[in-house]
Amino acid sequence: MMNMYTGSSKGVRVPEFGWRICLAHRFEEKRKPFNVSSISFCSLIDNFGLGVRYLNWWYRKTHVEKKVPFIDMLNSVPLRQIYGAPLGGIGGGTITRGWRGEFCRWQLNPGMYTYDNVTVDQFTVCLRKNGQTVYQQVLSVDKPHTLQGWNWGYCGRYAFYHALYPRAWTVYELPGQNVTLTCRQISPIIPHDYKDSSLPVSLFVWDVENQNDYDLEVAIMFTIQNGVGTKDDTQGGHWNEPFYVEKKGEKVSGVLLHHCISVNPYTFGISVKEKAGTTVSHLTAFNPSGMGHEVWRDLMQDGELDSPAGKSCPTEKGEKTAAAVAASCVVRARGQHCLEFCLAWDMPKIYFGSREKEHLRRYTRYFGSSGDAASELCHYALTHYKEWEQKIDNWQRPILENRNLPDWYKSALFNELYFIADGGTIWIEVPSNTDITGGKRPEDGGLPALPDVLREYGRFAYLEGQEYRMYNTYDVHYYASFALNMLWPYLELSLQYDIAASAVKEDKTQILYLKSGKMGNVKTKDVVPHDVGDPDDEPWERPNAYLIHDTADWKDLNPKFVLLVYRDYYSTKNDVYLRDMWPVCKAVMESEQRFDKNGDGLIENSGYGDQTYDGWIVTGPSAYSGGLWLASLCVMCKMAKILQDDFHYQKYFSILEKGKEAYNRILWNGKYYNYDSSGKYYSNSVMADQCCGQWLIRACDLGDGEFEVFPESHVRSALETIFSLNVMRFADGTMGAVNGMRPDGTVDNSSVQSNEVWIGVVYSLAATMIQEGLTEEGFKTAEGCYRTAWERLGMSFQTPEAYCEKKVYRSLAYMRPLSIWSMQYALDNYKGKPSASAGGSLQNISNQI
């Protein structure tokens, strides 16, 4: 992706590892989103009823209720191969800046995305020599139809972008000027930090290098529109004002842009840190829809802006406004200077789509909720970002300096973390009078009214995907949860309390489930919810926005909850958490036992997609659901032992012993576990995710001796078979593991999901391989997904749920790929099991992959 780069500069403090691309690069392969034309004729027939019911529901949702569908199958988000690292901390909204420099994806309203490139949101450089402007250029390769008084069309061959989330660098060589600019973008994503990580801010630190033998005056100007490119920008009533903050001798000045809408109003702040040798100036308001001469000529005249005093007039209906801030300095011959900018946004009080309840974002605990914090946020960020960078360096350095890890993995590990902030993420305060349980207390199998974790650390939610708009989708969070567990464990515990509280509740409201065409309860008692709700409704109050299937009948949700409860206890050793969760675990396991129809200790699937693979029919005992069930019985035994609950230990141990015998007798074929026991032609397909239960129990240091669930020889044989068939016989081993493969090495095309690659599943499969000593195979498996999505298909910072071998992808910007952190978890707890392949140890993989 750097083939077109003709510059020679490496920039200032640009790291060795990360995702790097020349601004002139173009991705050759263009893919289309999954749609009806992607479905086989047989699948169309099988899903005809679902299609008719969905169309009726979609029409009512969009035309009668005037709402956005939680999954809009008729208007999939197209692939735009432009995205860079998002701006902002966790839960305060995000703004994505593309790798070419455009501000192009916005999530200020919680969970709701818009995808507008706002033309005026740019950085511009001005060079002056001997009092005369010799060069002035917008640092954008675009040539838009507005602001034509500006000098657009920077040559992308002289610049490159480098992302290592939560930072990114853009290096610009200015042709013919002997000047190099390095813009370092910084967001406060800091592990184990629950204050600064919540802040809606981002820094742009510009290092200016003058390679000439004479001094130069250099100015950088930051322009931004009051708004995010939607029709709200022209509704009228928006206004801007300059500001200046000085604290403890540190001075920051800039412009506030007040976006005065009726629901979720906000303020942007753009600012510069004042210091010796740096002059700060501003333009309070200008028209971003015209030619732009006033601001362009203002900067060109003397390298500064006019800095008018006072507020701007509110905009009229149909009118837009923008503002600018500039920093200028003298850079000595062969010298260097640093200019520090900040963008902050303050939307302290939020409503979700139902507009029923007002919520306060997490950062209001520290900066107040009155809506006047943008200037303080700017000052705080500009005076603390160096501490943030030190913490980020300390966190990332051990991994980056580990020469035994492949380069691509270092990029993938940190850059996939973008979804923690840019997953429509919300992090809110919980009022002290909140009762999350609906009145069901521990003595009745419930929870404390407001657990201390929620009181202290707030409530956290992220979407299943930017296109699949459901918060904390649990069957997917199961995979993604390692990122929270390792980096912000209290947010993981908070999420778990919310899921537990929802699990013990019921909602008998009747709704139509689109696949079956049957009416059913919204929420069944003692069943883990599919999700905690749609941001266009009222999350937490109304869970289960998903209505394709009635997930009360799903086989994976309850076992996954039990497994994560123990995994989180194992890693945090939080005894209060374990004791709070124990009654809920017992309740959901009792509920799950109803799926063991014949009492052999093994649950059965119901002949449809009744688990996370909701488009892949599974019948009877199955490798995936059965394996999760047995793994959950294992951790129930372990938790009972810790809690000295001998009765339940004996109960679950007895069921486990029976279930293990049935599982191996029914599903083990000598090489791997069959997909299911239906007897249909696909029942002996090789499922890439068949060891999903083993993955979790091994991560908790279980699976041996008393707590052995799956024989080690079976696990290794199954993983080797998956690697041989699903990985190496699919696309020549270059695209990860396909979900389903026939024993003869052909792809299982029996469903719309069996022939897909699920990136998050592949990362968890790779972690499973690492845990079982197949380290080389694990990295080879995961590498295919990273290189396909990030380097070949241009899906940077929008990793999808799935792609097929050719033409199609599904659901951009998805939660599950956060499971790559389970690979790091496995490496951190690596026990040195011998690899089946010669030279497969961790010490050798960097040279072999």
TORZA-988012 format. One record per residue (C-alpha): x negated, z, y. Coordinates in steps of 0.25 Angstrom, whole numbers, plus 2048, in hexadecimal, padded with zeros to 3 digits. Each point is the difference from the previous one (the first is absolute). Layout:
XZY/...
This chain:
800800800/7F4800809/7FC7F17FD/8047FC80E/7F980A808/7F57FA808/7FC80C808/7F38087FD/80480E804/80380B7F7/80780980B/7FE80E803/80280B7F5/8087F67F7/7FF8067F2/7FB7F87F4/80C8017F8/80F7FC803/8097F4801/7F97F6809/8057F3805/7FC7F580B/80B7FE80A/7FF7F17FE/8048027F1/80C7FA7FA/8068037F2/8027F47F8/80B8057F6/80D803806/80B8077F8/80F802801/80880D7FE/8088027F3/80E7FA801/80A7F97F7/7F87F47FE/7F68097F9/8098047F5/8027F97F3/80D7FA7FC/80280B7F5/7FD80B80A/80A7F980A/80B8017F6/7FD80E7FC/80080580F/80C7F7805/80980C801/7F5808808/7FE7F4809/80F7FF803/80180F803/7F4800808/8047F5809/80E807803/7F880D803/7F67F9809/80B7F9808/80880D802/7F3807804/7FB7F680A/80D7FA806/80980C7FF/7F780C801/7F67F9808/7F58077F8/7F37FB7FA/8017FF7F0/7F680A7F9/7FB7F47F9/8037F2807/7FE7F67F4/8057F580A/7F680280B/7F38047F9/7F580380A/7F77F3800/7F18017FD/7F880180D/7F18007FD/7FC80780D/80180F7FE/7F580A803/7FF80F7FF/80C807807/7FF80980C/80480F800/80180C7F8/80A8057F5/80E800803/8017FD80F/8027F17FF/7F67F57FE/7FC7F3807/7F87F67F8/7F57F8807/7FD7F37F9/7F27FC7FC/7FF7F680B/80480A80A/80F7FE801/80A80C801/80A7FB7F6/80780B7F7/80880B806/80680D7FA/80480980B/80E8027FC/7FE8087F3/8007F77F3/8047F4808/7F67F4802/8007F580A/7F67F47FF/7FE7FB80E/7F37FB805/80080580F/7F87F6807/7FB80980C/7FB80B7F7/7F17FC801/7F2804804/7F97F780A/7F1800804/7FA7FD80D/7F17FE803/7FA80080E/7F27FD805/7FB80280E/80E803805/8077F47FA/8097FE7F3/7F87F77F7/8098027F3/80F8057FE/8067FE7F2/80C8067F9/7FB8057F3/80A7F87F8/7FF7F37F8/80F7FD803/8057F680B/80E805803/80A7F9809/80180C80A/7F5806809/7FA7F2801/7F880580C/7F78077F7/7F47FB7F8/8058007F2/7FA7F97F3/7F48097FD/7F87F97F5/8028087F4/7F37FB7F9/7F8809809/80880D7FC/8038087F3/80980B7FC/7FC80C7F7/80A80A7FB/7FD80D7F9/80D808803/802808808/7F67F9809/7FE7F1802/7F57F8808/8017F3807/7F37FA804/8017F580B/7F47F7804/8037FA80E/7FB7F27FF/7F57FC80A/80080E806/7F68087F7/80A80B7FF/8068077F4/80D809800/8038097F5/80E806800/80180C7F7/80F8047FD/80280E7FC/80D8077FB/80080F7FC/8027FF7F1/7F880C7FC/8028077F2/80580E800/80380080F/80E802803/7FF80080F/7F87F5805/8047F77F4/80E800806/7FD7FA80E/8067F3804/7F37FB806/7F57F67FE/7F27FE807/7F97F3804/7F1803802/7F97F4806/7F17FF7FE/7FA7F680A/7F27FA7FD/7F97F880A/7F57F87FA/7FC7F980E/7F4803808/80980480C/80B80A803/80F7FC7FE/80D806805/8098017F4/80F803801/80A8027F4/80F7FF804/80B8057F6/80E7FA803/80D8047F9/80E7FD802/80B80B802/8067FE7F2/7FE7FA7F2/8057F2802/80E8027FD/80D7FE809/7FF80E804/7F47FC809/80A7F9809/80B809801/7FC80680D/7FC80E805/7F28007FB/7F5805809/7F1803801/7F780A808/7F1803801/7FB80D7FB/7F4809801/7FC80C7F7/7F4809802/7FD80C7F7/7F38077FD/7F97F6809/8057F47F7/8087F6808/8097F57FA/8097F6808/8097F57FD/80E7FB801/80D8067F9/80B7F67FC/80D8067FF/80A7F97F6/80D805804/80A7FD7F5/80C8087FB/7FB8037F2/7F28047FD/7FA7FE80E/7F0800801/7F57FF809/7F37F87FE/7F3805806/7F47F8802/7F3806806/7F1801801/7F780C800/7F980180E/7F18037FF/7F37FD808/7FE7F2801/80E7FC7FD/80B7FB80A/80E8017FC/80B7F8807/80E7FC7FD/80C7F7803/80D8087FF/8097F47FD/8007F17FF/8097F57FA/7FB7FD7F2/80A7F47FF/7FA7F780B/7F27FA802/7F980D802/7F87FC80C/80180D807/7F98087F6/7F67F57FC/7FC7FE80E/7FF80F803/7F68027F5/7F87F4803/7FF80380F/7F780C7FE/8018057F1/80A80B804/80F801802/80780380D/80580E7FB/80C801808/80680E802/80E8057FC/80A7FC7F6/8057F27FD/80F7FC802/8098017F4/8017F27FA/80D7F8802/8087FB7F4/7F97F37FA/7F2805806/7F48047F9/7F4808805/7F28037FC/7F4808804/7F17FF800/7F480A800/7F27FB802/7F28077FE/7F47FA806/7F1804800/7F27FA802/7F97FD7F4/7F1800802/7F77F47FB/7FE8027F1/80980C801/80D8057FA/80D808806/80C8067FA/80E7FF805/80B8087FA/80F7FD800/80C8067FA/80E7FC7FD/80A80B7FD/80F8007FE/80A80B802/80D8007F9/80280F7FD/80F8007FC/8057F77F6/80D7FC7FA/8027F87F3/80A7F57FF/80C8097FE/7FD80780E/80580D7FA/7F4809801/7F580180A/7F28027FA/7F3804806/7F37F97FC/7F58097FA/7F77FE80D/80A807809/7FC80D7FA/7F37FE808/8047F780C/80F804802/80C7F87FF/8047FD80E/7FB7F2800/7F580180A/7F48027F7/7FA7F2800/7F680380B/7FC80D7F8/7FF7F87F3/7F77F6807/7F780B805/7FF8087F3/7FD7F37F8/7F57FC80A/7F980E800/8028027F1/7FD7F37F9/7F28027FE/80380D7F7/80A7F77F9/7F67F67FD/7F680A7FB/80B8057F6/8037F27FC/7F17FE7FD/7FF80C7F8/80C7FD7F8/7FC7F17FD/7F18017FF/7FE8057F2/8087F57FB/7FA7F5808/7F28057FD/8038007F1/7F87F37FC/8068017F2/80E7FC806/8037F2802/8017FB80F/80E7FB7FE/80580D7FB/7FB80780D/8087F7808/80D8017F7/80080F7FF/80080380F/8077F4805/80C8017F6/80280E807/8067F980C/80E8027F9/7FF80F802/8027FE80F/8067F2800/80B8027F5/80B80280A/7FA80E7FF/80780C807/7FB80E801/80A809807/80180F803/80B8087F8/809809808/7FE80F7FC/80F8017FC/7FF7F47F6/8058037F2/7FB7F47F8/8078057F3/80E800804/80180E7FC/7FB8007F2/7F680B7FF/7F48037F6/8098097F7/80A7F47FF/7F57F67FC/7FD7FC80F/7F680380B/7FD80880C/8097FC80C/7F47FB808/7F38017F8/7F4804808/7F97F27FE/80B7F9807/80180B80B/7F17FE803/7FD7F27FC/80D7F9803/8077F57F9/7F97F37FB/8067F37FC/7FB7F27FE/8077F37FC/8007FA7F2/7FC7F3808/8017FA80E/80A7F77F9/80680A7F6/80580A80A/80280D7F9/7F980D803/7F78077F5/8057F77F5/7FC8097F5/7FD7F67F4/7F67FA809/7FB80C807/7FB8057F2/7F57F5801/7FD80180E/800810801/7F18017FD/7FD7FC80E/80880C806/7FC8097F5/7F17FE803/8007FF80F/80D807805/8048097F5/80A808808/8077F3804/8017FD7F1/80680E7FD/80A7FF80C/8057F37FA/8018067F2/80880C806/80A7F6806/8017F87F3/80380D7F8/80A80480A/8077F37FF/7FF8007F1/80980C7FE/80B7FB809/80B7F67FE/8087F7808/80D7FB7F9/8037F580A/8037F47F9/7F87F3802/7FF7F27FA/7F47FE7F8/7FC7F1801/7FA7FD7F3/80B8067F7/80B7FE809/80580F7FD/80380B80A/7F880D7FF/7FB80C807/7F67FF80B/7F880B7FA/8018077F3/7FD80F7FE/7F28037FA/7FB7F2801/7F47FD809/8057F680B/7FB7F2801/7FD80280F/80380980B/8077F6808/8007F4809/7FA80180E/80C7F8805/80980B7FC/7FC80F7FF/7F58037F6/80080D7F9/80F802803/8047F47F8/7F67FD7F5/8017F47F6/8017F4809/7FC7F87F4/80D7FA7FA/7FC7F57F6/80080A7F5/80680E7FE/7F38077FF/80680D7FA/7FE7F87F3/7F27FC803/7F68067F6/7F3801808/80480880C/80280E7FA/7F37FF7F8/7F87FB80C/80480C808/7FC80A7F5/7F37F97FF/7FD80080F/80480E801/7F58047F6/7F67F6806/80280680E/7FF80F7FA/7F37FC7F8/7F97FA80D/80580B80A/80280C7F7/80C804808/80780B7F8/80C80180A/8027F17FE/8008017F1/80980B7FF/80A7FA80A/8007F37F8/8018057F2/80F802801/8027F2805/7F77FA7F5/8088077F5/80D7FB806/7FC7F1801/7F98017F2/80D8057FB/8077F5807/7F67F67FA/8038057F2/80D7F9800/7F97F37FE/7FB8047F2/80C7FB7F9/7FB8037F1/7F980D802/7F27FB7FC/7F980580C/7FF7F2807/8097FB80B/8067F27FF/8027F580B/80E7FA802/7FE7F17FF/7FE7FD80F/7F580380A/80280F800/7F2804806/7F77FB80B/7FF7F27F9/80F7FE804/8007F17FD/7FA8017F2/80A8047F5/7FC80B7F7/8078057F4/7FF80C7F7/7F38087FF/7F57F9809/7F1801803/80280380F/80C80A800/7FD8067F3/7F2802804/80480780D/80A8097F9/7F58057F6/7F680280C/80A808807/8038097F4/7F18027FF/7FF80580F/80D8097FE/7F88077F4/7F4802809/80980580C/8078097F6/7F38067FB/7FB80380E/80D806804/8008087F3/80E7FA7FC/7FE8007F1/80F7FC7FD/7FF7F3808/7F27FE7FB/8058007F2/80C7F8803/7F87F4807/7F58017F6/80A7FE7F4/8067F4807/7F27FA803/7FC8017F2/80C7F97FB/7FF7F680B/7F27FC7FE/8037FD7F1/80C7F7804/7F87F980B/7F47FD7F7/8097FC7F4/8097F7808/7F77FA80B/7F28007FB/7FC7F37F9/7F28027FD/7FA7FB80D/80980480B/80E806803/80B7F57FF/8087FE80D/80D8057FA/8078017F3/80B7F7802/7FC7F67F6/8017F480A/7F57F6801/7F980780B/80180E7FA/7F17FF7FB/7FB7FB80E/7F4807805/80480880D/7F580380A/80680D803/8028067F2/7F680B803/80680580C/80380E7FB/7F28027FA/7FB7FC80E/80680C806/7FD80B7F6/7F27FB7FF/7FF80280F/80480E7FE/7F68027F5/80A8007F5/8027F77F4/7F68077F6/80180B7F6/80D808801/8057F780B/7FD7F27FA/80C7F7801/7FA7F27FD/7F57FF7F6/7F37FC807/7FD7F57F6/80E7FA804/7FE80180F/7F27F97FF/8067F57F7/80C7FE809/7F77FF80C/7F67F77FA/80C7F77FC/80580080E/7F37FC805/7FE7F57F6/80E7FA802/80780480D/7F3800808/7F67F67FA/80A7F67FA/8087FF80E/7FA7F780A/7F28017FA/7FF80F803/8007FE80F/80E805804/80280E7FA/8098037F4/80D7F97FF/80C80A7FC/8037FA7F3/7F87F77F6/8047FB7F3/7F78037F4/7FC7F17FF/7FA80180F/80B7F9807/80880780C/80D8077FD/80A7F8807/80C8087FB/80380680E/7FE7FE80F/7F680C7FF/7F87FE7F3/7F97F4805/7FC80780D/7F3808804/80380D806/7F4804808/80380F801/8028007F1/7F37F87FE/7F880B808/80680B7F8/7FD7F87F3/7F27FF805/80080F802/8058037F2/7F47F77FB/7F6808808/80680D7FB/7FE7FB7F1/7F27FB802/8037F1802/7FA80080E/7FB7F2801/80D7FB7FB/80880880A/7F87FB80C/8017F27FB/80F8017FE/80280680E/7F77F6807/8097F47FD/80B806808/7F880480C/7F97F2800/80D7F97FE/80880780B/7F680380A/7F67F47FF/8087F57FA/80E802805/7FE80680E/80880C7FD/7F880A807/80780D805/80D7FB7F9/7FC8017F1/80D7FC7F9/8068067F4/7FE7F37F7/7FB7F27FF/8017F67F5/7F57F77FB/8057F580A/8087FE80C/80880D801/7FE80E805/80A80B802/80280C80A/7F580080A/7FA80D805/8048097F4/7FD80E7FC/7FB7FF7F2/7F27FB803/7FC80D806/7FE8037F1/7F27FB802/7FD80F804/8028037F1/7F47F87FD/7F880980A/80780C7FA/7FB7FB7F2/7F27FE805/7FF80E806/8048067F3/7F87F67F8/7FC8077F3/7F67F57FB/8087FB7F4/7F87F57F9/8057F2804/8047F67F5/7F87F6806/7F1800801/7FB80480E/80E804804/7FC80D807/80380380E/7F17FE803/8007F27FC/80D7FA805/7FC7FD80E/7F67F67FA/80A7FA7F6/80D7FF808/
